[in-house]
């Protein structure tokens, strides 16, 4: 039995040595054939991830710049629109004032023309009345006096009568 025990211990030690040697050989083979390609793949992936992060950061910076530019343009457009609106309102007010001024001038001109026309018509009416009154007064005077009145006497009578009307 002692012989079996010693033999079993040796076998376990031998298995351990064989396993250890197999492991070391396998590690050497992996290092020689698989480690470098595996590390290259991992390094390439790491570089790709860093490149993608850099691209994303650049894209974000560009987007922020574009956003700032759009905001600036929007402010400029709003300012321009406000200026245009203010100018249009000012021009509208000026046009309104001009139209009102022209209308007042036209009304005053029409009033003056109308007054002149009325004064002219009044004068013409008075002249017509003077002439008619003169003829009527001459006829009345001839009938009352029973004689014909000459031109000078007629004129004197007409002027005296008209002066009495003006008072």
GROMACS elastic network, one bead per residue, 0.5 to 0.9 nm:
[ bonds ]
;  ai    aj funct       b0    kb
    1     4     6  0.50546   500
    1     5     6  0.63612   500
    1     6     6  0.87225   500
    2     5     6  0.50883   500
    2     6     6  0.62828   500
    2     7     6  0.84611   500
    3     6     6  0.53293   500
    3     7     6  0.60791   500
    3     8     6  0.85679   500
    4     8     6  0.60042   500
    4     9     6  0.85553   500
    5     8     6  0.50826   500
    5     9     6  0.62196   500
    5    10     6  0.85616   500
    6     9     6  0.51620   500
    6    10     6  0.62197   500
    6    11     6  0.85737   500
    7    10     6  0.50976   500
    7    11     6  0.61474   500
    7    12     6  0.86816   500
    8    12     6  0.61558   500
    8    13     6  0.84762   500
    9    12     6  0.51088   500
    9    13     6  0.60666   500
    9    14     6  0.83521   500
   10    14     6  0.58413   500
   10    15     6  0.83676   500
   11    15     6  0.59294   500
   11    16     6  0.83822   500
   12    16     6  0.60712   500
   12    17     6  0.85266   500
   13    16     6  0.50330   500
   13    17     6  0.61516   500
   13    18     6  0.85760   500
   14    17     6  0.50108   500
   14    18     6  0.60611   500
   14    19     6  0.84074   500
   15    18     6  0.50450   500
   15    19     6  0.59263   500
   15    20     6  0.83366   500
   16    19     6  0.50305   500
   16    20     6  0.59215   500
   16    21     6  0.84287   500
   17    21     6  0.60066   500
   17    22     6  0.84143   500
   18    21     6  0.50341   500
   18    22     6  0.59440   500
   18    23     6  0.83944   500
   19    23     6  0.59815   500
   19    24     6  0.85302   500
   20    23     6  0.50315   500
   20    24     6  0.61582   500
   20    25     6  0.85790   500
   21    24     6  0.50811   500
   21    25     6  0.60880   500
   21    26     6  0.84131   500
   22    25     6  0.51125   500
   22    26     6  0.59609   500
   22    27     6  0.84759   500
   23    27     6  0.60281   500
   23    28     6  0.85232   500
   24    28     6  0.60989   500
   24    29     6  0.85588   500
   25    28     6  0.50345   500
   25    29     6  0.61590   500
   25    30     6  0.85406   500
   26    29     6  0.50641   500
   26    30     6  0.60420   500
   26    31     6  0.84391   500
   27    30     6  0.50110   500
   27    31     6  0.59358   500
   27    32     6  0.84122   500
   28    31     6  0.50607   500
   28    32     6  0.60566   500
   28    33     6  0.85594   500
   29    32     6  0.50471   500
   29    33     6  0.59245   500
   29    34     6  0.75961   500
   29    35     6  0.88756   500
   30    33     6  0.53172   500
   30    35     6  0.58024   500
   30    36     6  0.88870   500
   31    34     6  0.58594   500
   31    36     6  0.69903   500
   32    35     6  0.65146   500
   32    36     6  0.72651   500
   33    36     6  0.69094   500
   33    37     6  0.74670   500
   34    37     6  0.55349   500
   34    38     6  0.59318   500
   34    39     6  0.84960   500
   35    38     6  0.50831   500
   35    39     6  0.59446   500
   35    40     6  0.83808   500
   36    39     6  0.50695   500
   36    40     6  0.59409   500
   36    41     6  0.85390   500
   37    41     6  0.61385   500
   37    42     6  0.86138   500
   38    41     6  0.51099   500
   38    42     6  0.62491   500
   38    43     6  0.85564   500
   39    43     6  0.59166   500
   39    44     6  0.83793   500
   40    43     6  0.50007   500
   40    44     6  0.59465   500
   40    45     6  0.84269   500
   41    44     6  0.50882   500
   41    45     6  0.60745   500
   41    46     6  0.85433   500
   42    45     6  0.50521   500
   42    46     6  0.60885   500
   42    47     6  0.85919   500
   43    46     6  0.50189   500
   43    47     6  0.61452   500
   43    48     6  0.85216   500
   44    47     6  0.50877   500
   44    48     6  0.60750   500
   44    49     6  0.85907   500
   45    49     6  0.61238   500
   45    50     6  0.85923   500
   46    49     6  0.51018   500
   46    50     6  0.62120   500
   46    51     6  0.85633   500
   47    50     6  0.50580   500
   47    51     6  0.60331   500
   47    52     6  0.85214   500
   48    52     6  0.60815   500
   48    53     6  0.85369   500
   49    52     6  0.50475   500
   49    53     6  0.61255   500
   49    54     6  0.85601   500
   50    53     6  0.50135   500
   50    54     6  0.61151   500
   50    55     6  0.85367   500
   51    54     6  0.50054   500
   51    55     6  0.60542   500
   51    56     6  0.84900   500
   52    56     6  0.59980   500
   52    57     6  0.84800   500
   53    56     6  0.50279   500
   53    57     6  0.61149   500
   53    58     6  0.85469   500
   54    57     6  0.50437   500
   54    58     6  0.60822   500
   54    59     6  0.84604   500
   55    58     6  0.50083   500
   55    59     6  0.59479   500
   55    60     6  0.84156   500
   56    60     6  0.60019   500
   56    61     6  0.85341   500
   57    60     6  0.50145   500
   57    61     6  0.61445   500
   57    62     6  0.85516   500
   58    61     6  0.50583   500
   58    62     6  0.60952   500
   58    63     6  0.84871   500
   59    62     6  0.50112   500
   59    63     6  0.60235   500
   59    64     6  0.85340   500
   60    64     6  0.60871   500
   60    65     6  0.85196   500
   61    64     6  0.50536   500
   61    65     6  0.61170   500
   61    66     6  0.85575   500
   62    65     6  0.50051   500
   62    66     6  0.60786   500
   62    67     6  0.84384   500
   63    66     6  0.50225   500
   63    67     6  0.59814   500
   63    68     6  0.85050   500
   64    68     6  0.60923   500
   64    69     6  0.85345   500
   65    68     6  0.50434   500
   65    69     6  0.61225   500
   65    70     6  0.85543   500
   66    70     6  0.60134   500
   66    71     6  0.84441   500
   67    70     6  0.50610   500
   67    71     6  0.60784   500
   67    72     6  0.85384   500
   68    71     6  0.50258   500
   68    72     6  0.61225   500
   68    73     6  0.85719   500
   69    72     6  0.50142   500
   69    73     6  0.60800   500
   69    74     6  0.84463   500
   70    74     6  0.59526   500
   70    75     6  0.85051   500
   71    75     6  0.61597   500
   71    76     6  0.85394   500
   72    75     6  0.51132   500
   72    76     6  0.61437   500
   72    77     6  0.85819   500
   73    77     6  0.59782   500
   73    78     6  0.84492   500
   74    77     6  0.50183   500
   74    78     6  0.60640   500
   74    79     6  0.84564   500
   75    78     6  0.50923   500
   75    79     6  0.60659   500
   75    80     6  0.85135   500
   76    79     6  0.50182   500
   76    80     6  0.60317   500
   76    81     6  0.84569   500
   77    80     6  0.50005   500
   77    81     6  0.59621   500
   77    82     6  0.84047   500
   78    81     6  0.50172   500
   78    82     6  0.60004   500
   78    83     6  0.85032   500
   79    82     6  0.50317   500
   79    83     6  0.61105   500
   79    84     6  0.85672   500
   80    83     6  0.50040   500
   80    84     6  0.60844   500
   80    85     6  0.84804   500
   81    84     6  0.50439   500
   81    85     6  0.60475   500
   81    86     6  0.85066   500
   82    85     6  0.50366   500
   82    86     6  0.60757   500
   82    87     6  0.85472   500
   83    86     6  0.50467   500
   83    87     6  0.60676   500
   83    88     6  0.84580   500
   84    87     6  0.50963   500
   84    88     6  0.60189   500
   84    89     6  0.85256   500
   85    88     6  0.50321   500
   85    89     6  0.61141   500
   85    90     6  0.85445   500
   86    89     6  0.50868   500
   86    90     6  0.61090   500
   86    91     6  0.85276   500
   87    91     6  0.59941   500
   87    92     6  0.83588   500
   88    91     6  0.50386   500
   88    92     6  0.59249   500
   88    93     6  0.84865   500
   89    93     6  0.60874   500
   89    94     6  0.85469   500
   90    93     6  0.50577   500
   90    94     6  0.61711   500
   90    95     6  0.85646   500
   91    95     6  0.60314   500
   91    96     6  0.84031   500
   92    95     6  0.50473   500
   92    96     6  0.59835   500
   92    97     6  0.85242   500
   93    97     6  0.60886   500
   93    98     6  0.84631   500
   94    97     6  0.50656   500
   94    98     6  0.60164   500
   94    99     6  0.85184   500
   95    99     6  0.60284   500
   95   100     6  0.84792   500
   96    99     6  0.51403   500
   96   100     6  0.61218   500
   96   101     6  0.84934   500
   97   100     6  0.50840   500
   97   101     6  0.59878   500
   97   102     6  0.85069   500
   98   101     6  0.50202   500
   98   102     6  0.60546   500
   98   103     6  0.84495   500
   99   102     6  0.50783   500
   99   103     6  0.60032   500
   99   104     6  0.85405   500
  100   103     6  0.50018   500
  100   104     6  0.61273   500
  100   105     6  0.85320   500
  101   104     6  0.51344   500
  101   105     6  0.61206   500
  101   106     6  0.85198   500
  102   106     6  0.59710   500
  102   107     6  0.84327   500
  103   107     6  0.60067   500
  103   108     6  0.85000   500
  104   108     6  0.60659   500
  104   109     6  0.84595   500
  105   108     6  0.50812   500
  105   109     6  0.60096   500
  105   110     6  0.84598   500
  106   109     6  0.50015   500
  106   110     6  0.59640   500
  106   111     6  0.83841   500
  107   110     6  0.50689   500
  107   111     6  0.59976   500
  107   112     6  0.85614   500
  108   112     6  0.61137   500
  108   113     6  0.85278   500
  109   112     6  0.50924   500
  109   113     6  0.60667   500
  109   114     6  0.84165   500
  110   113     6  0.50535   500
  110   114     6  0.59232   500
  110   115     6  0.84361   500
  111   114     6  0.50493   500
  111   115     6  0.60493   500
  111   116     6  0.85456   500
  112   115     6  0.50193   500
  112   116     6  0.61049   500
  112   117     6  0.85039   500
  113   116     6  0.50576   500
  113   117     6  0.60709   500
  113   118     6  0.85030   500
  114   118     6  0.59939   500
  114   119     6  0.84242   500
  115   118     6  0.50168   500
  115   119     6  0.60043   500
  115   120     6  0.84451   500
  116   119     6  0.50184   500
  116   120     6  0.60256   500
  116   121     6  0.84917   500
  117   121     6  0.60099   500
  117   122     6  0.83944   500
  118   121     6  0.50131   500
  118   122     6  0.59353   500
  118   123     6  0.84671   500
  119   123     6  0.61005   500
  119   124     6  0.85139   500
  120   123     6  0.50575   500
  120   124     6  0.60650   500
  120   125     6  0.84295   500
  121   125     6  0.59089   500
  121   126     6  0.84173   500
  122   126     6  0.60507   500
  122   127     6  0.85081   500
  123   127     6  0.60594   500
  123   128     6  0.84594   500
  124   128     6  0.60151   500
  124   129     6  0.84202   500
  125   129     6  0.59895   500
  125   130     6  0.84417   500
  126   130     6  0.59374   500
  126   131     6  0.84863   500
  127   131     6  0.61517   500
  127   132     6  0.85066   500
  128   131     6  0.51692   500
  128   132     6  0.60986   500
  128   133     6  0.83788   500
  129   133     6  0.57110   500
  129   134     6  0.81612   500
  130   133     6  0.50200   500
  130   134     6  0.58295   500
  130   135     6  0.85378   500
  130   158     6  0.75303   500
  130   159     6  0.87106   500
  130   162     6  0.69291   500
  131   134     6  0.50214   500
  131   135     6  0.63271   500
  131   136     6  0.86526   500
  131   158     6  0.84691   500
  132   135     6  0.51556   500
  132   136     6  0.61316   500
  132   137     6  0.84267   500
  133   137     6  0.57555   500
  133   138     6  0.82451   500
  133   158     6  0.75084   500
  133   161     6  0.85205   500
  133   162     6  0.84714   500
  134   137     6  0.50989   500
  134   138     6  0.59820   500
  134   139     6  0.85574   500
  134   154     6  0.75386   500
  134   155     6  0.79255   500
  134   157     6  0.78636   500
  134   158     6  0.51732   500
  134   159     6  0.85453   500
  134   161     6  0.83505   500
  134   162     6  0.87824   500
  135   138     6  0.50851   500
  135   139     6  0.62482   500
  135   140     6  0.86293   500
  135   154     6  0.87809   500
  135   158     6  0.86446   500
  136   139     6  0.51246   500
  136   140     6  0.61572   500
  136   141     6  0.85408   500
  137   141     6  0.59370   500
  137   142     6  0.84220   500
  137   154     6  0.85969   500
  137   157     6  0.79333   500
  137   158     6  0.73488   500
  137   161     6  0.84988   500
  138   141     6  0.50457   500
  138   142     6  0.60196   500
  138   143     6  0.84830   500
  138   148     6  0.87857   500
  138   149     6  0.74257   500
  138   154     6  0.64865   500
  138   157     6  0.80774   500
  138   158     6  0.81932   500
  139   142     6  0.51148   500
  139   143     6  0.61666   500
  139   144     6  0.85730   500
  140   143     6  0.51243   500
  140   144     6  0.60717   500
  140   145     6  0.84287   500
  141   144     6  0.50220   500
  141   145     6  0.57797   500
  141   146     6  0.77637   500
  141   147     6  0.82881   500
  141   148     6  0.85871   500
  141   149     6  0.80316   500
  142   145     6  0.51749   500
  142   146     6  0.51601   500
  142   147     6  0.53113   500
  142   148     6  0.56594   500
  142   149     6  0.67154   500
  143   147     6  0.73446   500
  143   148     6  0.88097   500
  144   147     6  0.82393   500
  145   148     6  0.81532   500
  149   152     6  0.82568   500
  149   153     6  0.62242   500
  149   154     6  0.62663   500
  150   153     6  0.55570   500
  150   154     6  0.61234   500
  150   155     6  0.87672   500
  151   155     6  0.61847   500
  151   156     6  0.87176   500
  152   155     6  0.51790   500
  152   156     6  0.63225   500
  152   157     6  0.87329   500
  153   156     6  0.51036   500
  153   157     6  0.62231   500
  153   158     6  0.86194   500
  154   157     6  0.52125   500
  154   158     6  0.61690   500
  154   159     6  0.86859   500
  155   158     6  0.51129   500
  155   159     6  0.61847   500
  155   160     6  0.85936   500
  156   159     6  0.53351   500
  156   160     6  0.62243   500
  156   161     6  0.86354   500
  157   160     6  0.51824   500
  157   161     6  0.61322   500
  157   162     6  0.86241   500
  158   161     6  0.51212   500
  158   162     6  0.61050   500
  158   163     6  0.85370   500
  159   162     6  0.50977   500
  159   163     6  0.60597   500
  159   164     6  0.85494   500
  160   163     6  0.51828   500
  160   164     6  0.63375   500
  160   165     6  0.88707   500
  161   164     6  0.51239   500
  161   165     6  0.64951   500
  162   166     6  0.63568   500
  162   167     6  0.88774   500
  163   166     6  0.52009   500
  163   167     6  0.65778   500
  164   167     6  0.54967   500
